[in-house]
């Protein structure tokens, strides 16, 4: 049996991303914006869970699909960071720090997709 998803850099990075999102969502005024908060959290969890799902799949097509969903959810989280910035839920420094973490996670997910090659 191969390495577990918990040891993959992509999943660990997605976990950090998810924890950062949850931490932000506990702060006011974001904690009171139920729609944005819930969507932000769901998208972050989707990144983490789809990396795990792809990792655990035995079929390349399913792996690719899960990793692509993770990548799309990552884009959603990244996009929502601009909503947070534009509406002053985060400042410029916080936004930059978040975006740097997101870019790292996105690169790792793209690496998982590339690792599947043309299989």
C-alpha positions, 0 to 999 in steps of 0.5 A: 500500500502506498503513502497515505494522503495525510503525508502528501504535501498537497493535502497538508497544504490544503489543510493549512488553507482550510484552517486559515479559512476557518480561523478567518470565519470566526472573526467579525464581521465575517462570522456574521455573513452566513452566506459568504462564510459558509461558501468560503468554508465549504470551498476550502473543505472541498479542496482538502477532501478532493485531494484526499479522495483523489489520492485514495482512488484506485482509478486514474480517471477518478483521481484526475476528476477529484484533483480537478475538482480540488483545483476548481474549489481552490480557485473559488477560495482564492476568488473569495479572498478578493471579496473579503479584501474588497469588503474589508473583512481582511486587510491587504497584508492578510490578503497577500498572506492568504493568497500566497498560501493558496498559490502554494496549494494550487501548485501542489494540486497541479503537480498531482494532476501532472503526475497522472500524465496521459494515463 
